[in-house]
C-alpha cells in the first residue's frame, strides 16, 4: 500500500505541483523581504535627506519661521511613513497569501491582483521619475547610484511578482488536473 502512495507522489504532475508550490512560497518570501527593504530605504531617505527636504519645504512655501518649517517637516514625515506602512502591509499581504497558497492552505486570488498592481505601479513610477523636472548634469551624476539601486529594486520586484503570478496559475492548473485524476480513479 505504501509503495502505491510513493509512486503516486512521484508522478510528473505531482513533482511539478510541488516545484511550483515551493517557488510560490519563495516568491512570497521575496515580496515580504522587498517590502521590508523598501520601508528601510524610505526611513533612510528621510534620515539622510532631511536637510534637502527642509530646504525644499522652505523654498517652496517661503516660510521663514523655523518652528513652522519643523511642523511642516513633521507632517511630511508622518504622511510619508503612513504611505510606507501601507506599502509594507500590501507587500506583507501579497507575500503571506502567496505562501499560504503555495502550501495549499488558502486559495484567494485577490493577492494576484495586488501583485499585478505592484508591477504596474513599478513601471508607472519609473516612467514618472524619468519624466520629472530637468536636472542639471552634476545632479544627475550625483544621483546615478541611487537611481541604479532603485531601478534594480523595482526590476527585482517586477520579476518576483511575475514569477509569483506564473507559479500561482500553474499550481491552480495542476491542482485541478490532480483532482480530476483522483475523481476518475475512484
N, C-alpha and C positions, 0 to 999 in steps of 0.2 A: 504494500500500500504506500509506504514512504517513497519507494522508487518511482511510482507514478506521479506523485506530487513534485518530486525533484525534477523529473523530466518535463512536467508541465511548466514549472517555473523557468526552465531554461529554453523555452521556445523563443523563436526570434522576436515575436511581438512582446513577450514578457521582458526580454532583455532590453528592447527598445524603450518600453514603458519605464523601466527602472532608470535607464540612462537619461531620458528626457525629464523624468521626475527629479532626479538628482541635479540636473542642470537648472531646473526651475527653482529648486531650493537655493542653489548657489547664486542664481541671479537675484533672488530675493535678498540674500545677504549683501550682495553687491550694491543694490539700491539703498539699503539701510546705511551701509558704510559711506556711500557717496552723499547721502543726506547728512550724516554726521560731519563729514568733511566740509560740505557746503556751509553748515552752521558755524563751524570753527573758522572757516575762511571769512564769513560775514563778520564775526566778532573781531578777528584780526584786522579786517579792513577798517572797522570803526576805531579800534585802538591805534593803529599805525597811521591812519589818515585823519586823525582828529583835527589837527591844525588846518589841513586843507579844507575839511568840511566847514570848520569855523570861519575861515576866510571866505569861502563861497557864500555862507549864510550872511556874513556881514556886508559883503559887496553886493549881493543880490537885494537884500532888504534895506540896506542903508541904515542899519540900526547902530547908533554909536554907543549905547549903553551896554557894557559888558555883561551885566546881570541878565538883561533881556536876551542877549546872544546865548548865554548859558541855558536859559529856559527853552529857547527855540531849539538849541542843540539837543537838550534832553528829550524834548518832544520828538525830534527827528530820530534820535536813537531808539526811543520806545517804539515808534512806528516801524522802523527797520527791523528791530528784534521781534516784533509781532509777526511781520511778514516772514522772517526767518523761521520762527516757531511753526507757523502754518506750513511752510515749505517742508520742514523736517517731519511734521506729522503726516503730510502726504507721502513722503518717502517711506516713513515707518509703516503706514497703512499698505502701500503697494508691496513693499518687501515682505511684510508679515503675511499678507494674503497669498503672495506667491509661494512662500514657504509652506503655508498650510495646504495650498492646492497641490504642491509637489509631494507632500506627504499623504495626500488623499483625504484630508480631514475637512476641507472647506472648498466649495466649488462655485464661489460667486465670481462673476465676470466683470464687476464694476472696476476692480483694480486694473484690468487690462485697458479700460477706457482712460483711467488716470495715467497709466504708463504711456499710452499714445499721446495724451495731452502733454506729458513731460517732454516727449520727443518734439512735438510741435512748438512748445514754449522755448525749448533749447534753440531750435532753428530761428524762431522769431527774435529771440534775444540776441542771437549772433547777428542777424540782419540789422537789428536796431543799433547795436554798438558799432557796426561798420558804417552806418549812415548818420552818425551823430555829428556834432559840430566839427568844423575843420580844425584839426590840431596842428600845431607847429611841428616841424621836423624833430626838434630836440625833445619835445614832449612825447612824440611817438617812439623815439629811440629809448626814452626812459621807461615807458610803459610796455615795451616789447615783451619782456619776460613775464610780466603779469598777464598780458593778453594771451601769450602762448599757454601758460598754465591754465587759464580759464577756458580756452578753446579745447585743450586736452581733456579737461574735466567734463566739459559739455559733450565732447565726442565719446568719451567713455560712458557717460550716462545714456546717450542715444544707443550705443551698441548694446549696452546691458539691457535696456528696455526692449529693444528689438529682439534680443535673444530670449528674453522672458516671454514676450508675446508669442514667438515661434514655438517655444517649448510648451507653453500652455495649450496652444492649438494642437500640437502633436500628441500630448498626453490625453487630451479630450478625445481625439480621434481613436487613439489606441485603446482607451478605456471602453468606448462604445463598441469597438470591434471585439474586445475581450468579453464583454457582456453578451454580445450576440453569439459568440462561440460557446460560452457556458450554457446559454439557453438551448442552443442546438444540440449540445452534448447530452442534455437531460432528456 
